[in-house]
């Protein structure tokens, strides 16, 4: 009884509740991933890729940024995408962390990765904000702690960890929801909302529309029910302006240099990465390293079809939450039968009216996530052609399926609070059993069992010894080639994360025109390709410290006929590298004499 009293007192205080939630988040991180990734000098697990190769892009972005001079904007680098450079922020290295650790670069070891530390921090903040969010509605330990575990094991959150370092910062959404619900009984905490909008550019731009929608919901309800002044509305613009200002300082927003054009990277238009209508009960997410190319998140539910690129619209809720939502619908049906249709509609209308801002925001989030290309399973039901002006704006957030995330978290929160309060109904109060606690615990157990297969796979992957990459980029040949190179010139848009990471790891001082960033206007880089071709094929001597990189073997024919007679070729992965053989470089695989 004394233990229960201690925990109850702890949870009632927001600060200690946050700390308890953060501790649970840390425990869950270690249970899932172990501690190996927290070693900053252990990076081979990153170079192997995880789920896909995006984490290699993040790591390459960090390494190029670390080894570049300081510029304005703060994440601008001049050692890649030459001659203009690029914003490392668009390689998603978690910009705030990249800037912090770059300031410490002189005292850091040569090999240094912070992605394990950042993932642990995300789990801790996820747990902390989950606990204080639930505490707003129910201060019982038996509700707060299971609810915290459920939100820390949320499929959409765990799916992004180590796949996208920045997009796993979903504690931001829990903080936004906390600010929204807190403001229903108090004034809007503008200082906290301003902090959210300032933080977002240094984390990931996709959180901007989610924050904007939830802040608008809060302001609208204050205008309607708290008689707030319309003068508060411009404050929303102030938050957006502050976010844009920070984005400009970081290099996330660059007039004429940051565009939605990703065609150079094989990009797709708005609607391609949308949310399928079956996403909430479809337990399928992408995994390039699995035989099937997918991760199955459920022990019980089957994988359902979806269009080819809708893997990024993964929004599986988990069987526990799905069953609870079905139960809530059935409860609503029983309520209508017992109380009559008109009474039920009136009460539902009152509830929706008093939450109208949130309802509108959720509808908007869902419509945007589903996008103009509406699919159910593998069938495309509707394809609405958008005006070019609209397409250019919404195309900034072309992976629209992510915008549903706040709705998913709200559904989970609704389940937790509904079941907790269901236990306080007169019928349940007659029993000595705390039915609210029992029901929340049951949902958590079903949820964890359903997701356990994927969780166990993740634990095994990270816990069974060092993860070693055997890719050709790891070979001594590749490392020696780039170690003896001052400038690596791509003869076309290669857009290869592994290639970028390989060259900067082998030689931190290397200079290159390689483009491996998610966004940007690199027309000037592309325009220089012709000059590089002319230089190589002029027959004049080329610099011994320069390597030319091409993706097609046909280049060999022309190189050995028209280029400097000393030029030789090496093959690494899918690429052909041309340069002058030196003592620092491995023996070439092709020369003019041996090729023909």
C-alpha positions in Angstrom: 0.0 0.0 0.0 2.9 2.4 0.8 4.5 1.6 -2.6 1.2 2.4 -4.3 1.0 5.7 -2.4 4.6 6.6 -3.3 3.9 5.9 -7.0 0.6 7.7 -6.9 2.2 10.8 -5.4 5.0 10.6 -8.0 2.6 10.5 -11.0 0.5 13.4 -9.7 3.5 15.8 -10.1 4.2 16.6 -13.8 7.9 16.8 -13.4 8.3 13.5 -11.7 5.7 11.9 -14.0 7.8 13.0 -16.9 10.9 11.5 -15.4 9.1 8.2 -14.7 7.9 8.1 -18.3 11.3 8.9 -19.6 12.8 6.1 -17.5 10.3 3.7 -19.0 11.1 4.9 -22.4 14.8 4.2 -21.8 14.1 0.7 -20.5 12.0 0.0 -23.6 14.7 1.2 -25.9 17.3 -1.0 -24.3 14.8 -4.0 -24.3 14.3 -3.5 -28.1 17.8 -2.5 -29.3 20.3 -3.2 -26.5 23.1 -0.8 -25.9 25.5 -1.5 -28.8 24.2 1.5 -30.9 25.0 3.9 -28.0 28.8 3.3 -28.7 29.6 6.4 -30.7 32.6 4.7 -32.4 30.6 1.7 -33.6 29.2 2.7 -37.0 29.2 -0.5 -39.1 25.5 -1.1 -38.2 24.8 2.2 -39.9 26.8 1.4 -43.0 24.8 -1.8 -43.4 21.6 0.2 -43.7 18.5 -0.5 -41.7 15.2 -1.3 -43.3 16.4 0.9 -46.2 19.6 2.9 -46.9 18.3 6.3 -45.6 20.3 6.1 -42.4 23.4 5.8 -44.5 22.4 9.1 -46.1 22.0 10.7 -42.7 25.4 9.4 -41.6 27.1 10.6 -44.9 25.4 14.0 -44.3 26.9 14.2 -40.8 30.4 13.3 -42.0 30.4 15.8 -44.9 29.0 18.5 -42.5 31.6 17.7 -39.8 34.4 18.0 -42.3 33.2 21.2 -44.0 34.0 24.7 -42.9 31.3 26.7 -41.1 29.1 28.7 -43.4 25.8 30.5 -43.4 23.3 28.9 -43.4 24.6 26.9 -40.5 24.2 23.4 -42.1 25.6 24.6 -45.5 28.5 22.5 -46.8 31.0 23.2 -49.6 32.6 19.7 -49.9 29.7 18.1 -51.8 27.4 19.2 -54.6 30.2 21.4 -55.9 30.4 24.0 -57.2 27.4 25.4 -55.3 27.3 23.2 -52.2 24.2 22.1 -50.3 22.4 22.1 -47.0 23.4 19.0 -45.0 20.0 19.4 -43.3 18.5 17.9 -46.4 20.3 14.7 -45.8 18.4 14.5 -42.5 21.3 14.1 -40.0 19.1 15.5 -37.3 20.4 19.1 -37.7 20.3 20.2 -34.1 22.5 17.2 -33.1 24.8 17.7 -36.1 25.4 21.3 -35.2 26.0 20.5 -31.5 28.5 17.7 -32.3 30.2 19.7 -35.0 31.1 22.3 -32.3 32.8 19.4 -30.4 34.4 18.0 -33.6 38.0 18.9 -32.5 37.8 16.6 -29.5 35.7 13.8 -31.0 37.2 10.6 -32.3 37.7 10.1 -36.0 34.8 7.8 -36.2 31.8 9.2 -34.4 28.0 8.5 -34.7 25.3 9.9 -32.5 22.3 8.2 -34.0 22.0 5.6 -31.2 22.1 8.4 -28.6 19.5 10.3 -30.4 17.2 7.3 -30.7 17.5 6.7 -26.9 16.7 10.4 -26.4 13.6 10.0 -28.6 12.4 7.1 -26.5 12.9 8.9 -23.3 11.1 12.0 -24.5 8.3 9.8 -26.0 7.8 8.2 -22.6 8.0 11.5 -20.7 5.4 13.3 -22.8 3.2 10.2 -23.1 3.0 10.0 -19.3 2.2 13.7 -18.7 -0.3 13.6 -21.5 -2.2 10.7 -20.0 -1.9 12.3 -16.6 -4.0 15.2 -17.8 -7.0 12.8 -17.9 -6.2 10.2 -15.3 -3.6 10.3 -12.5 -3.8 6.7 -11.5 -0.5 4.9 -11.8 -2.3 1.8 -13.2 -3.5 3.9 -16.1 -0.5 6.2 -16.7 2.2 3.6 -16.9 0.5 1.0 -19.2 -0.6 4.0 -21.4 3.0 5.2 -21.5 4.3 1.8 -22.5 1.6 1.6 -25.2 2.6 4.9 -26.7 6.3 4.1 -26.5 5.7 0.9 -28.4 3.5 2.7 -31.0 4.1 0.9 -34.4 4.5 4.2 -36.4 7.1 5.4 -33.9 9.2 2.2 -33.6 9.0 1.7 -37.4 10.9 5.0 -37.9 13.6 4.4 -35.3 17.0 3.9 -37.0 15.3 4.2 -40.3 14.7 8.0 -40.2 16.5 9.6 -37.2 14.5 12.8 -37.5 11.1 11.4 -38.1 11.3 9.2 -35.0 11.1 12.5 -33.0 7.4 11.8 -32.5 7.5 13.0 -28.9 6.8 16.4 -30.6 3.3 15.2 -31.5 2.7 14.1 -27.9 3.9 17.5 -26.7 1.5 19.2 -29.2 -1.4 17.1 -28.0 -0.5 17.9 -24.4 -0.5 21.7 -25.2 -3.8 21.4 -27.0 -5.6 19.5 -24.2 -4.0 21.6 -21.4 -5.3 24.8 -23.1 -8.9 23.5 -22.9 -8.8 24.4 -19.2 -6.2 27.1 -19.2 -4.8 29.8 -21.6 -2.9 28.8 -24.6 0.8 28.5 -23.7 2.2 30.5 -26.6 5.8 30.3 -25.4 5.6 26.5 -25.6 4.0 26.6 -29.0 6.7 29.0 -30.2 9.4 26.6 -28.8 7.8 23.8 -30.8 7.8 25.7 -34.0 11.4 26.8 -33.4 12.5 23.2 -32.8 10.9 21.7 -35.8 13.2 23.0 -38.6 16.2 21.4 -36.7 14.3 18.1 -36.5 12.1 17.6 -39.6 9.9 19.9 -41.7 7.1 17.3 -41.9 6.1 18.2 -38.3 5.2 21.8 -39.4 1.7 21.0 -40.9 0.9 18.8 -37.9 1.8 21.6 -35.4 0.0 24.2 -37.5 -3.2 22.1 -37.5 -3.2 21.4 -33.8 -2.4 25.0 -32.9 -5.2 26.2 -35.2 -7.6 23.8 -33.5 -6.7 25.2 -30.1 -7.1 28.8 -31.2 -10.4 28.1 -32.8 -11.8 26.5 -29.7 -10.6 29.4 -27.5 -12.3 31.9 -29.8 -15.6 30.0 -29.6 -15.7 28.9 -26.0 -13.3 31.0 -24.0 -14.1 34.4 -25.6 -10.5 34.9 -26.6 -9.7 37.9 -28.7 -9.3 37.6 -32.4 -6.0 39.3 -31.8 -4.6 35.9 -30.9 -5.0 34.7 -34.5 -1.9 36.6 -35.9 0.1 34.8 -33.2 -0.2 31.6 -35.4 1.5 33.5 -38.2 4.1 34.6 -35.7 4.9 31.0 -34.9 5.1 30.1 -38.5 7.4 33.1 -39.2 9.7 32.0 -36.4 9.8 28.5 -37.8 10.6 29.9 -41.3 13.3 32.2 -39.8 15.0 29.3 -38.0 14.7 27.2 -41.2 16.5 29.9 -43.1 19.3 30.1 -40.5 19.7 26.3 -40.6 19.5 26.0 -44.4 16.3 24.0 -44.4 14.6 26.9 -46.3 16.7 28.5 -49.0 15.0 30.8 -51.6 15.9 29.5 -55.1 17.9 26.6 -53.6 15.4 24.6 -51.7 12.7 23.2 -53.9 10.3 20.3 -54.0 11.9 19.0 -57.2 13.4 15.6 -56.4 13.3 14.2 -60.0 17.1 14.0 -59.9 16.7 11.4 -57.1 13.9 9.4 -58.9 11.3 11.4 -57.0 7.6 11.0 -57.4 4.8 13.6 -57.3 2.4 14.3 -54.5 0.0 11.3 -53.9 2.6 8.6 -54.6 3.6 8.2 -50.9 0.0 8.6 -49.6 -1.9 6.6 -47.0 -3.9 3.7 -48.3 -7.5 3.4 -46.9 -6.5 0.1 -45.3 -3.5 1.5 -43.6 -4.8 1.4 -40.0 -5.3 -2.4 -40.1 -2.6 -3.2 -42.6 0.5 -4.5 -40.7 2.9 -4.1 -43.6 5.8 -1.7 -43.8 8.8 -1.7 -46.1 12.0 -3.6 -45.4 14.4 -3.8 -48.3 16.6 -6.4 -46.5 13.7 -8.9 -45.9 13.1 -11.6 -48.5 9.6 -10.3 -49.0 10.7 -6.7 -49.0 8.3 -6.1 -46.1 8.0 -6.2 -42.3 5.0 -7.9 -40.9 4.0 -6.1 -37.7 1.2 -8.4 -36.7 1.2 -12.0 -35.4 -2.5 -12.3 -36.3 -3.6 -9.9 -39.1 -2.6 -10.6 -42.7 -0.6 -8.3 -44.8 -2.9 -6.4 -47.2 -2.1 -5.1 -50.7 -1.3 -1.5 -51.3 0.2 0.5 -54.2 3.9 0.3 -54.7 5.0 3.5 -52.9 2.5 3.6 -50.1 4.9 1.8 -47.7 5.7 5.3 -46.4 2.0 5.7 -45.5 2.4 3.0 -42.8 -0.1 3.7 -40.1 -0.9 0.4 -38.5 -2.6 0.9 -35.1 -2.0 -2.5 -33.6 -4.5 -5.3 -32.8 -5.1 -4.1 -29.2 -6.1 -0.6 -30.3 -8.2 -1.9 -33.2 -10.2 -4.3 -30.9 -10.7 -1.5 -28.4 -12.0 0.8 -31.1 -14.4 -1.9 -32.3 -15.5 -2.2 -28.6 -16.0 1.5 -28.4 -18.2 1.4 -31.5 -20.3 -1.4 -30.0 -20.6 0.5 -26.8 -21.9 3.5 -28.8 -24.5 1.2 -30.5 -25.7 0.0 -27.1 -25.8 3.5 -25.8 -28.0 4.6 -28.7 -30.4 1.6 -28.1 -30.7 2.4 -24.4 -31.0 6.2 -24.6 -32.6 6.7 -27.9 -31.3 8.1 -31.2 -32.1 11.7 -30.7 -30.6 11.9 -27.2 -27.4 10.1 -28.5 -27.1 12.4 -31.5 -27.5 15.4 -29.3 -24.9 14.3 -26.8 -22.5 13.4 -29.6 -23.1 16.7 -31.3 -22.3 18.6 -28.1 -19.1 16.6 -27.7 -18.0 17.2 -31.3 -19.0 20.9 -31.2 -16.8 21.5 -28.1 -13.9 19.7 -29.8 -14.7 21.2 -33.2 -11.2 22.5 -33.8 -9.6 19.1 -33.1 -12.2 17.4 -35.3 -11.6 19.7 -38.2 -7.8 19.3 -37.8 -8.1 15.5 -37.8 -10.3 15.5 -40.9 -7.8 17.8 -42.6 -4.9 15.5 -41.6 -6.7 12.5 -42.9 -7.7 14.1 -46.2 -4.1 15.3 -46.8 -2.7 11.9 -45.8 -5.0 10.0 -48.3 -4.1 12.7 -50.9 -5.5 13.2 -54.3 -4.7 9.6 -55.2 -7.2 7.5 -53.2 -6.4 3.8 -53.0 -8.0 0.9 -51.3 -5.7 -2.1 -51.4 -4.1 -2.4 -54.8 -7.0 -0.5 -56.5 -6.8 3.2 -57.3 -10.3 4.5 -56.6 -9.9 8.2 -57.4 -7.1 10.3 -59.0 -7.8 14.0 -58.8 -5.5 16.2 -60.9 -4.4 19.2 -58.9 -3.7 22.6 -60.3 0.0 23.2 -60.8 0.1 25.9 -58.2 -1.5 23.6 -55.6 0.8 20.7 -56.6 3.9 22.9 -56.0 2.7 23.7 -52.5 1.5 20.4 -51.3 4.4 18.7 -53.1 6.7 20.1 -50.3 5.1 17.4 -48.1 4.8 14.7 -50.8 5.1 11.8 -48.4 1.6 12.7 -47.2 0.8 9.5 -45.4 2.9 10.8 -42.5 0.4 13.6 -41.8 -2.0 11.0 -40.3 0.3 10.4 -37.4 -1.5 12.9 -35.0 -4.8 11.1 -35.7 -3.3 7.7 -34.9 -2.0 9.0 -31.5 -5.3 10.6 -30.8 -7.1 7.3 -31.4 -4.7 5.5 -29.0 -5.3 8.3 -26.4 -9.1 8.0 -26.8 -8.9 4.2 -26.2 -6.8 4.7 -23.0 -9.1 7.4 -21.6 -12.3 5.8 -22.6 -11.4 2.5 -21.0 -10.1 4.2 -17.9 -13.4 6.1 -17.5 -15.5 3.1 -18.4 -14.2 1.5 -15.2 -15.7 4.5 -13.3 -19.3 3.9 -14.6 -21.9 2.9 -11.9 -22.1 -0.7 -13.1 -18.3 -1.2 -12.8 -18.1 0.7 -9.5 -20.2 -2.0 -7.9 -17.4 -4.5 -8.4 -14.3 -4.5 -6.3 -12.2 -4.9 -9.5 -10.8 -1.7 -11.1 -12.2 -2.5 -14.5 -10.6 0.6 -16.1 -7.1 -0.7 -15.1 -8.0 -4.2 -16.2 -9.2 -3.1 -19.6 -6.2 -0.8 -20.3 -3.9 -3.7 -19.3 -5.7 -6.1 -21.6 -5.3 -3.7 -24.5 -1.6 -3.3 -23.8 -1.1 -7.1 -23.5 -2.9 -7.8 -26.8 -1.0 -4.9 -28.5 2.4 -6.2 -27.3 1.7 -9.8 -28.2 0.5 -8.7 -31.7 3.7 -6.7 -32.3 6.0 -9.1 -30.5 7.3 -10.8 -33.6 8.7 -7.6 -35.1 10.0 -6.5 -31.7 11.9 -9.8 -31.2 13.4 -9.5 -34.6 14.7 -6.1 -33.9 16.1 -7.2 -30.5 17.9 -10.1 -32.1 19.3 -8.0 -35.0 20.9 -5.5 -32.7 21.9 -7.9 -29.9 23.6 -10.8 -31.7 27.1 -9.4 -31.9 28.6 -6.6 -34.1 26.7 -5.9 -37.4 29.4 -6.0 -40.1 28.8 -4.7 -43.6 30.3 -6.9 -46.4 29.4 -4.5 -49.2 32.1 -3.8 -51.8 32.3 -0.2 -50.5 33.8 -1.7 -47.3 36.7 -3.3 -49.2 40.3 -2.2 -48.9 40.2 -1.3 -52.6 37.5 1.2 -52.2 39.0 2.8 -49.1 42.5 3.0 -50.7 41.1 4.6 -53.9 39.3 7.4 -52.1 42.0 7.8 -49.5 44.4 8.8 -52.3 41.9 11.1 -53.9 41.5 14.9 -53.4 38.5 15.3 -55.7 35.8 12.8 -56.7 33.9 14.0 -59.8 30.6 12.3 -60.7 30.0 12.2 -64.5 26.2 12.1 -63.9 23.6 12.1 -61.2 24.6 9.0 -59.3 22.6 9.7 -56.1 24.1 6.9 -54.1 24.2 7.1 -50.3 26.8 4.3 -49.9 29.1 5.9 -52.4 28.9 9.3 -50.6 29.6 7.7 -47.2 32.4 5.6 -48.5 34.4 8.5 -50.0 34.0 10.9 -47.0 34.9 8.1 -44.5 38.0 7.1 -46.5 39.2 10.7 -46.9 37.6 13.4 -44.6 39.2 16.1 -46.8 37.8 14.9 -50.1 35.9 17.3 -52.4 33.1 16.2 -54.6 30.1 17.2 -56.8 28.1 14.2 -55.5 24.4 14.9 -54.9 22.8 12.7 -52.2 20.3 15.1 -50.6 16.6 14.7 -50.4 15.8 18.3 -51.7 17.5 21.1 -53.4 18.0 22.9 -56.7 21.2 21.4 -58.2 20.9 22.7 -61.7 24.3 24.3 -61.6 25.8 21.0 -60.5 24.2 19.2 -63.4 25.2 21.9 -65.8 28.9 21.3 -64.9 28.7 17.7 -66.1 29.4 18.7 -69.6 32.6 20.5 -68.6 33.8 17.5 -66.6 33.2 15.3 -69.7 35.1 17.8 -71.9 38.0 17.8 -69.4 38.2 14.1 -69.2 37.9 13.4 -72.9 40.2 16.2 -74.1 43.2 13.9 -74.0 45.1 16.4 -71.8 46.8 15.2 -68.6 44.4 15.0 -65.6 45.3 15.5 -62.0 46.6 12.4 -60.3 44.5 13.1 -57.2 41.3 13.2 -59.1 38.8 10.4 -59.7 36.0 10.4 -62.3 33.0 8.2 -61.4 30.5 6.9 -63.9 27.6 4.3 -63.7 27.9 2.9 -67.2 30.6 0.6 -68.6 30.2 2.3 -72.0 32.3 5.1 -70.5 35.3 2.8 -70.6 35.3 2.6 -74.4 35.5 6.4 -74.7 37.9 6.9 -71.8 40.4 4.5 -73.2 40.2 6.0 -76.6 40.0 9.7 -75.9 41.2 10.4 -72.3 44.8 10.8 -70.9 46.7 7.6 -72.0 47.7 7.1 -68.3 44.1 6.7 -67.2 43.0 3.3 -65.7 39.7 2.1 -64.3 38.5 0.4 -61.2 35.0 -1.1 -60.5 33.3 -0.7 -57.2 29.7 -1.7 -56.8 27.8 -0.5 -59.8 30.3 2.2 -60.6 33.4 2.7 -62.8 36.1 4.9 -61.4 38.7 6.5 -63.7 42.0 8.0 -62.6 45.8 7.8 -62.8 47.4 4.7 -61.1 49.7 5.8 -58.2 51.4 4.0 -55.4 48.6 5.1 -53.0 46.0 3.4 -55.1 45.3 -0.3 -55.7 46.1 -2.0 -58.9 43.6 -1.0 -61.6 41.3 -3.6 -63.1 41.3 -2.0 -66.6 44.0 -0.1 -68.5 44.1 1.0 -72.2 46.3 -2.1 -72.9 44.2 -4.7 -71.2 40.7 -3.3 -72.0 40.8 -3.8 -75.8 
